[in-house]
């Protein structure tokens, strides 16, 4: 993307992920680049329409190249991003918040990645969207943008619905979706529970043209048990404090363990709590693929990369808090963060390839005191001199130089990329 301001905003997002106003101050103080905030806002208003398509094409080509030219599986997930205001509009709407910010308007961010978390594309949806309704439109949009073929679609249980499954099958997609074992039929649940589960056990159950694959992990069982125990403790505190009302009687989270005793007294249904323990450690997957059980498990296990991408975006790249009000600037902000994530992911790959002991966090940290002197020479010429660096800084610089040369060579061999 041949736009200096775009480059400055993306690199500033990597180095000092701050508000646009503070980014302008950072560029002036540390880069000697004087940009007016009004110029930044004018650029944001046109960024989406001018550059997003190219940004995604570059990301897709890079991911495709990293996977030998064929993207056999894609991984899709969504997260919510809230705003520091209570005012709504057509895009920013209050809805179910995954982080408990129910009074703040939000948007949904959908992200599609390839194996190992390499980014492909993204889109944003208004804040009251049901995430289960986004999968098919998103995949259709990605298919229209890229020559992506029909990869296996991998997504968590939030995207599991009869409508989504029917649409995926109708369009010829294979899929692996997280299943909700506790809502299966009584017959299927009895079949699952009669099996003697051991750590690492995998078992398939036929459901018409689909397979339900169930995996047991003792580590997951311990985590599930601990989460239930902590949830129960929180419920006990709320019951004893008298904070709960009839409106609390729903199946959200651990509220499912509550029951109404008489007309006004709420107590915890310990029998239901104990019965739930039989599901500790069990995880299900619905699929129409012919992959082996272990192959399926390996594919679904890659979803953690997309969770990591969201985590990196929210912490390292500070996608939140979002103060923008205009839709064009919100979308531009997402384009900048997505591009920064692409670079971050590329750096992560380079560090691993060179067997570096530096983590991404350490790499970002050691750049904070790397300095360069710019000398002004006669004839309006300049000379740049890097000051002395420690061992980690030198290692990072050499890795980046080497990786840049590789990228440059690819560009010369394949100009269209």
Secondary structure as GFF3:
##gff-version 3
##sequence-region A 1 417
A	DSSP	alpha_helix	4	15	.	.	.	ID=ss1
A	DSSP	alpha_helix	20	31	.	.	.	ID=ss2
A	DSSP	alpha_helix	37	66	.	.	.	ID=ss3
A	DSSP	beta_strand	73	82	.	.	.	ID=ss4
A	DSSP	beta_strand	106	113	.	.	.	ID=ss5
A	DSSP	three_ten_helix	115	117	.	.	.	ID=ss6
A	DSSP	beta_strand	119	126	.	.	.	ID=ss7
A	DSSP	three_ten_helix	131	133	.	.	.	ID=ss8
A	DSSP	alpha_helix	135	145	.	.	.	ID=ss9
A	DSSP	beta_strand	152	155	.	.	.	ID=ss10
A	DSSP	three_ten_helix	157	159	.	.	.	ID=ss11
A	DSSP	alpha_helix	162	170	.	.	.	ID=ss12
A	DSSP	beta_strand	175	179	.	.	.	ID=ss13
A	DSSP	three_ten_helix	181	183	.	.	.	ID=ss14
A	DSSP	alpha_helix	186	193	.	.	.	ID=ss15
A	DSSP	beta_strand	202	207	.	.	.	ID=ss16
A	DSSP	beta_strand	210	216	.	.	.	ID=ss17
A	DSSP	alpha_helix	218	241	.	.	.	ID=ss18
A	DSSP	three_ten_helix	246	248	.	.	.	ID=ss19
A	DSSP	three_ten_helix	253	257	.	.	.	ID=ss20
A	DSSP	beta_strand	258	261	.	.	.	ID=ss21
A	DSSP	beta_strand	265	268	.	.	.	ID=ss22
A	DSSP	alpha_helix	270	275	.	.	.	ID=ss23
A	DSSP	three_ten_helix	276	279	.	.	.	ID=ss24
A	DSSP	beta_strand	282	287	.	.	.	ID=ss25
A	DSSP	alpha_helix	293	301	.	.	.	ID=ss26
A	DSSP	alpha_helix	303	314	.	.	.	ID=ss27
A	DSSP	alpha_helix	327	353	.	.	.	ID=ss28
A	DSSP	alpha_helix	360	366	.	.	.	ID=ss29
A	DSSP	three_ten_helix	367	369	.	.	.	ID=ss30
A	DSSP	beta_strand	372	377	.	.	.	ID=ss31
A	DSSP	beta_strand	381	386	.	.	.	ID=ss32
A	DSSP	alpha_helix	391	413	.	.	.	ID=ss33
###
